[in-house]
Amino acid sequence: MELNSKIPPGPVAEKWEKHKFNVKLVNPANKRKYEVIVVGAGLAGASAAATLSELGYRVKCFVYHDSPRRAHSIAAQGGINAAKNYQNDGDSVYRLFYDTIKGGDFRAREANVHRLAENSLSIIDQAVAQGVPFAREYGGLLANRSFGGAQVSRTFYARGQTGQQLLLGAYQQLEKEIAKGGVEMFTYYEMLDLVVVDGQARGIIARNLRTGAIETYAAHAVLLATGGYGNVFYLSTNAKNSNATAIWRAYKRGAAFANPCYTQIHPTCIPVSGEHQSKLTLMSESLRNDGRVWVPKKVGDKRPPSQIPEDERDYYLERRYPSFGNLAPRDISSRSAKYVCDEGRGVGETGLGVYLDFSDAIKRLGKKTIAERYGNLFEMYQRITDEDPYQVPMRIYPAVHYTMGGLWVDYNLMSTVPGCFVLGEANFSDHGANRLGASALMQGLSDGYFVIPYTIGDYLAGLKPQPVDASAPEFRAAEQETRARLEKLLAIKGKRTPTSFHRQLGQIMWNKCGMARNAAGLTEAIGEIAALREEFWQNVNVVGEVGSLSQQLEIAARVADFIELGELMCRDALHREESCGGHFREEYQTEDGEALRNDERFAYVGAWEYTGDTAEPRLHKEPLVYEEVKLATRSYK
Ligand SMILES: Cc1cc2nc3c(=O)[nH]c(=O)nc-3n(C[C@H](O)[C@H](O)[C@H](O)COP(=O)(O)OP(=O)(O)OC[C@H]3O[C@@H](n4cnc5c(N)ncnc54)[C@H](O)[C@@H]3O)c2cc1C
């Protein structure tokens, strides 16, 4: 396997512009002869499917949801970054580029990140043209707020529903193309395998979730925009159904998996309340614009917050990171919360919580302003906890939120399987070891609206525009393998539910490959996951049939993939003997507990190649070359 990033030559600010000129074009009359499969219709998939259809390609779009509108992107609350500099506070494309490289702890590709910052400008124009109701200032200009890791206000938002509004924009565009006949939509379909013919992605195996029928679909190219894999931890802020199956199956067909251990643990989530829980709830980072994070100074102080005087409170983010304060990036804020809770200063019944307090902001700005900014988030918090955040501070704790790792892609967003492109959270590309807030939506839409429309043409132009069909033997073989795998799951008839395995996997991952990791724990985790996998294939109980609706079967197949992916994540975390961004190895930290990178040994993307179910995966390295930005110790003090 060769990792050729295909980064264009030249100065970073000119690479994309020149690349757009240099890529091959497909003649407009030929576009309709090419068929493209898009799996996923979140922000990345919907924007790509709609745009490719507008260009004239014939698109088939698959989602396991009942509607494209249900994609997990709808959950995004806080906002989307763009370097518009409407605030005139010093922002620029270069600053967004720099902040993102630094935010990712110098583990992302310069060229990709610069392109992302450039495209951020067009995304806002595109969304506004679609009617996305971004918040506005009194005078009509689009409003901005701040997110972590930045000292400028560049986050565009639609109250606490930015993802939903952006998705509705992309969805309308998709619906228009469906109505026109350019996109054929397949809802309630789950992709269960990638079909590779003569070394090129040529289609997918999908299961119709209503009928259970296993079907084959052929195309000239396959785009995976299937989201992140945070649910490997069982408890996360991701939508309950988000899973890794599409990218995991592609990995097994030859797509390298990059930086699987880079996981983002978001600092502001509602704390876990008990064993019954199957999901965690995010309280948007935007709240840290006005909320102040604190814990009692005294260990074991169980007084209610209102009875803890000001001088007995530790506003630890403001204390440790005076220049960024409560808007320190996520990895740093999460770890800081863990430290104070580990010291015994956590709040709430479990002691695994810190306060996010709005009392100062309410005094300064008034309740009305705070309600205007965050009303729906406050309401959500109150419904879940039965506590009124206008009266008492919110209690928050870090939770798994986003995965920076994903399938390796080159500058054109193509994986190591030619013809298989990967977009949005499913790829590894732009965030390095830590994603800054409000930049996932930016990346998904950049990939879908503004990158893939150019780069896919470059690939397709090299193929003959001949009709595709699913007659190649590889389709039959993949279909049979999929069927056999599902039948095997049904035949086990063991004693444990798929969910119980998933929960156990989540506990291993959280305890040993979570916010802090070490070699001993990761080695144990690899052994425990291998044992769990063995037990799963002997003792899982799945009811239903392959050829009919069976949600148990859907869950079991996803859990089987999560188990394997969990092991790869631990391997990746074990090999990376440094701390960077969300990957914190306890052995590698500075005296004051900050991440200690090792640029000499680890300034590379670690991409894993599948070599067989019982064989160890092979590691490939893509060196990260910094020509524009100087590698530096990341500091937010
Ligand atoms: C609670 C929450 C709040 C967030 N807030 C923000 C924010 O304010 N700003 C920000 O920038 N980011 C935010 N994020 C991150 C951001 O929402 C996601 O990274 C982004 O929406 C992912 O978009 P996507 O298109 O890549 O994938 P998704 O939106 O997850 O879409 C995946 C699609 O793939 C389909 N799919 C998956 N697997 C298969 C399969 N095997 N077969 C068929 N279909 C499949 C699904 O049906 C779905 O349509 C937030 C995340 C969470 C969890």
PDBQT file of the ligand as one rigid body, heavy atoms in Angstrom, charges set to zero:
ROOT
HETATM    1  C1  LIG A 701     -24.375  16.819  19.722  1.00  0.00    +0.000 C 
HETATM    2  C2  LIG A 701     -23.408  17.295  18.686  1.00  0.00    +0.000 A 
HETATM    3  C3  LIG A 701     -23.290  18.644  18.408  1.00  0.00    +0.000 A 
HETATM    4  C4  LIG A 701     -22.393  19.094  17.457  1.00  0.00    +0.000 A 
HETATM    5  N1  LIG A 701     -22.296  20.436  17.207  1.00  0.00    +0.000 NA
HETATM    6  C5  LIG A 701     -21.420  20.870  16.260  1.00  0.00    +0.000 A 
HETATM    7  C6  LIG A 701     -21.322  22.257  15.970  1.00  0.00    +0.000 A 
HETATM    8  O1  LIG A 701     -21.994  23.082  16.563  1.00  0.00    +0.000 OA
HETATM    9  N2  LIG A 701     -20.457  22.635  15.010  1.00  0.00    +0.000 N 
HETATM   10  C7  LIG A 701     -19.675  21.744  14.311  1.00  0.00    +0.000 A 
HETATM   11  O2  LIG A 701     -18.922  22.149  13.438  1.00  0.00    +0.000 OA
HETATM   12  N3  LIG A 701     -19.782  20.417  14.568  1.00  0.00    +0.000 NA
HETATM   13  C8  LIG A 701     -20.628  19.961  15.511  1.00  0.00    +0.000 A 
HETATM   14  N4  LIG A 701     -20.723  18.622  15.768  1.00  0.00    +0.000 N 
HETATM   15  C9  LIG A 701     -20.040  17.664  14.872  1.00  0.00    +0.000 C 
HETATM   16  C10 LIG A 701     -20.823  17.529  13.571  1.00  0.00    +0.000 C 
HETATM   17  O3  LIG A 701     -22.200  17.558  13.841  1.00  0.00    +0.000 OA
HETATM   18  C11 LIG A 701     -20.521  16.246  12.810  1.00  0.00    +0.000 C 
HETATM   19  O4  LIG A 701     -19.141  16.041  12.742  1.00  0.00    +0.000 OA
HETATM   20  C12 LIG A 701     -21.052  16.330  11.394  1.00  0.00    +0.000 C 
HETATM   21  O5  LIG A 701     -22.403  16.716  11.400  1.00  0.00    +0.000 OA
HETATM   22  C13 LIG A 701     -20.885  15.015  10.667  1.00  0.00    +0.000 C 
HETATM   23  O6  LIG A 701     -21.497  15.135   9.407  1.00  0.00    +0.000 OA
HETATM   24  P1  LIG A 701     -21.350  14.000   8.317  1.00  0.00    +0.000 P 
HETATM   25  O7  LIG A 701     -22.120  14.446   7.136  1.00  0.00    +0.000 OA
HETATM   26  O8  LIG A 701     -19.920  13.665   8.143  1.00  0.00    +0.000 OA
HETATM   27  O9  LIG A 701     -22.040  12.706   8.983  1.00  0.00    +0.000 OA
HETATM   28  P2  LIG A 701     -23.491  12.461   9.619  1.00  0.00    +0.000 P 
HETATM   29  O10 LIG A 701     -24.271  13.700   9.792  1.00  0.00    +0.000 OA
HETATM   30  O11 LIG A 701     -23.257  11.604  10.814  1.00  0.00    +0.000 OA
HETATM   31  O12 LIG A 701     -24.243  11.630   8.522  1.00  0.00    +0.000 OA
HETATM   32  C14 LIG A 701     -23.956  10.279   8.279  1.00  0.00    +0.000 C 
HETATM   33  C15 LIG A 701     -24.896   9.791   7.197  1.00  0.00    +0.000 C 
HETATM   34  O13 LIG A 701     -24.439   8.521   6.763  1.00  0.00    +0.000 OA
HETATM   35  C16 LIG A 701     -25.505   7.595   6.755  1.00  0.00    +0.000 C 
HETATM   36  N5  LIG A 701     -24.883   6.297   6.994  1.00  0.00    +0.000 N 
HETATM   37  C17 LIG A 701     -23.904   5.977   7.881  1.00  0.00    +0.000 A 
HETATM   38  N6  LIG A 701     -23.538   4.699   7.749  1.00  0.00    +0.000 NA
HETATM   39  C18 LIG A 701     -24.298   4.192   6.757  1.00  0.00    +0.000 A 
HETATM   40  C19 LIG A 701     -24.393   2.907   6.146  1.00  0.00    +0.000 A 
HETATM   41  N7  LIG A 701     -23.612   1.893   6.510  1.00  0.00    +0.000 N 
HETATM   42  N8  LIG A 701     -25.309   2.732   5.170  1.00  0.00    +0.000 NA
HETATM   43  C20 LIG A 701     -26.129   3.754   4.778  1.00  0.00    +0.000 A 
HETATM   44  N9  LIG A 701     -26.059   4.998   5.305  1.00  0.00    +0.000 NA
HETATM   45  C21 LIG A 701     -25.154   5.190   6.279  1.00  0.00    +0.000 A 
HETATM   46  C22 LIG A 701     -26.483   8.087   7.783  1.00  0.00    +0.000 C 
HETATM   47  O14 LIG A 701     -27.779   7.639   7.490  1.00  0.00    +0.000 OA
HETATM   48  C23 LIG A 701     -26.329   9.609   7.611  1.00  0.00    +0.000 C 
HETATM   49  O15 LIG A 701     -27.160  10.035   6.554  1.00  0.00    +0.000 OA
HETATM   50  C24 LIG A 701     -21.600  18.167  16.749  1.00  0.00    +0.000 A 
HETATM   51  C25 LIG A 701     -21.695  16.812  17.030  1.00  0.00    +0.000 A 
HETATM   52  C26 LIG A 701     -22.570  16.384  18.013  1.00  0.00    +0.000 A 
HETATM   53  C27 LIG A 701     -22.585  14.933  18.366  1.00  0.00    +0.000 C 
ENDROOT
TORSDOF 0
